Amino acid sequence: MATSSPADELSVLREVLDVDDAIDGQTTADDVEDSKPAPAVFLTAMRTFAIDPSRVLAVGDSVWDIQAARAAGVGCMAVETGGFSRHELREAGALHVYRDVQQILDQLGTGPLASLCS
């Protein structure tokens, strides 16, 4: 997981969402000097965890998430839950825009993530 949230905030979210079993590692704002739209959080995560950029697809809810992912050389899908419109997210370069995270889960086998799971 690569996020621009500080580690203490992420720790609370991980506990509330009960997602620790699904996350092997994390990079937070505490691990980088520059926040999004700088690509540092994504580049640091890929370097730290030896992740092949061709196997990365970021999920974000802001134009800064998309700009950071693109600058890091990875694609980004977006959700409309961050206050940005579908149009703004597409204009920023999102590969696909979903209404919310539930829609991503509903289309997991047929959307952009399907190719990463094969």
ZAVOKOL-160593 format. One record per residue (C-alpha): residue in three letters; x, y, z. Coordinates in Angstrom, 3 decimals, always signed. Example, Ala and Ser with C-alpha at 12.3 -4.5 7.8 and 13.67 -1.06 7.14 Angstrom:
2
> code_east_north_up
> ALA_+12.300_-4.500_+7.800 .
> SER_+13.670_-1.060_+7.140 .
# end
This chain:
118
> code_east_north_up
> MET_+0.000_+0.000_+0.000 .
> ALA_+1.307_+3.440_-0.917 .
> THR_-0.475_+6.379_+0.652 .
> SER_+0.118_+10.029_+1.338 .
> SER_-1.445_+9.596_+4.772 .
> PRO_+0.882_+9.555_+7.768 .
> ALA_+1.545_+6.139_+9.325 .
> ASP_-0.437_+6.847_+12.497 .
> GLU_-3.589_+7.689_+10.500 .
> LEU_-3.122_+4.657_+8.271 .
> SER_-2.758_+2.429_+11.320 .
> VAL_-6.182_+3.537_+12.569 .
> LEU_-7.764_+3.017_+9.132 .
> ARG_-6.231_-0.440_+8.739 .
> GLU_-7.626_-1.444_+12.115 .
> VAL_-11.106_-0.037_+11.437 .
> LEU_-11.264_-1.673_+8.001 .
> ASP_-9.719_-4.925_+9.258 .
> VAL_-7.470_-5.211_+6.189 .
> ASP_-4.116_-6.166_+7.706 .
> ASP_-4.309_-9.668_+6.229 .
> ALA_-4.517_-8.174_+2.731 .
> ILE_-1.570_-5.775_+3.043 .
> ASP_+2.004_-7.080_+2.838 .
> GLY_+3.728_-3.707_+3.199 .
> GLN_+3.140_+0.007_+3.227 .
> THR_+4.731_+3.284_+2.296 .
> THR_+3.306_+6.417_+3.881 .
> ALA_+3.913_+10.158_+3.927 .
> ASP_+6.418_+9.491_+6.710 .
> ASP_+8.640_+7.589_+4.255 .
> VAL_+8.993_+10.345_+1.641 .
> GLU_+9.915_+14.001_+1.458 .
> ASP_+7.492_+15.068_-1.275 .
> SER_+3.776_+14.386_-1.265 .
> LYS_+1.526_+13.805_-4.254 .
> PRO_+1.448_+14.843_-7.032 .
> ALA_+5.143_+13.968_-6.693 .
> PRO_+5.655_+10.258_-7.477 .
> ALA_+7.822_+9.595_-4.404 .
> VAL_+5.327_+7.472_-2.450 .
> PHE_+4.832_+5.114_-5.409 .
> LEU_+8.512_+4.988_-6.374 .
> THR_+9.526_+4.307_-2.766 .
> ALA_+6.961_+1.510_-2.418 .
> MET_+8.051_-0.171_-5.643 .
> ARG_+11.734_+0.080_-4.713 .
> THR_+11.259_-1.012_-1.079 .
> PHE_+9.147_-4.044_-1.919 .
> ALA_+10.797_-4.927_-5.270 .
> ILE_+7.549_-4.450_-7.184 .
> ASP_+7.619_-4.548_-10.981 .
> PRO_+5.948_-1.320_-12.199 .
> SER_+4.292_-3.269_-15.026 .
> ARG_+2.324_-5.144_-12.325 .
> VAL_+1.130_-1.980_-10.558 .
> LEU_-2.235_-0.302_-10.908 .
> ALA_-2.845_+2.502_-8.442 .
> VAL_-6.294_+3.355_-7.146 .
> GLY_-6.914_+6.963_-6.195 .
> ASP_-9.644_+9.478_-5.592 .
> SER_-7.932_+12.718_-6.592 .
> VAL_-6.219_+14.244_-9.588 .
> TRP_-3.013_+14.329_-7.496 .
> ASP_-3.165_+10.538_-7.081 .
> ILE_-3.397_+10.121_-10.839 .
> GLN_-0.615_+12.618_-11.538 .
> ALA_+1.673_+10.900_-9.009 .
> ALA_+0.984_+7.442_-10.438 .
> ARG_+1.596_+8.585_-13.997 .
> ALA_+4.827_+10.327_-12.958 .
> ALA_+5.915_+7.047_-11.338 .
> GLY_+5.217_+5.198_-14.576 .
> VAL_+2.163_+3.280_-13.393 .
> GLY_-1.474_+3.390_-14.402 .
> CYS_-4.177_+4.642_-12.105 .
> MET_-7.876_+3.971_-11.829 .
> ALA_-9.985_+6.360_-9.847 .
> VAL_-13.062_+6.465_-7.654 .
> GLU_-15.415_+9.425_-7.481 .
> THR_-15.427_+9.514_-3.688 .
> GLY_-12.714_+12.145_-3.269 .
> GLY_-14.660_+15.184_-4.415 .
> PHE_-13.488_+15.131_-8.029 .
> SER_-15.837_+14.549_-10.939 .
> ARG_-15.572_+11.698_-13.432 .
> HIS_-14.567_+14.287_-16.037 .
> GLU_-11.765_+15.742_-13.881 .
> LEU_-10.398_+12.286_-13.080 .
> ARG_-10.459_+11.216_-16.736 .
> GLU_-8.827_+14.481_-17.821 .
> ALA_-6.043_+13.841_-15.293 .
> GLY_-5.381_+10.500_-16.989 .
> ALA_-7.310_+7.873_-15.017 .
> LEU_-7.482_+4.634_-16.973 .
> HIS_-10.965_+3.983_-15.631 .
> VAL_-13.241_+5.843_-13.231 .
> TYR_-15.520_+3.999_-10.833 .
> ARG_-18.386_+5.376_-8.786 .
> ASP_-16.886_+3.941_-5.571 .
> VAL_-14.744_+1.104_-4.261 .
> GLN_-17.731_-1.259_-4.185 .
> GLN_-18.049_-0.907_-7.949 .
> ILE_-14.379_-1.925_-8.298 .
> LEU_-15.075_-5.037_-6.221 .
> ASP_-18.190_-5.829_-8.249 .
> GLN_-16.149_-5.691_-11.465 .
> LEU_-12.946_-7.246_-10.124 .
> GLY_-12.897_-10.083_-12.652 .
> THR_-13.681_-7.935_-15.668 .
> GLY_-12.100_-4.538_-14.980 .
> PRO_-8.499_-3.298_-15.210 .
> LEU_-7.450_-5.316_-12.154 .
> ALA_-8.336_-8.609_-13.834 .
> SER_-5.157_-8.488_-15.955 .
> LEU_-2.993_-8.114_-12.836 .
> CYS_-4.541_-11.169_-11.208 .
> SER_-3.735_-13.540_-14.059 .
# end
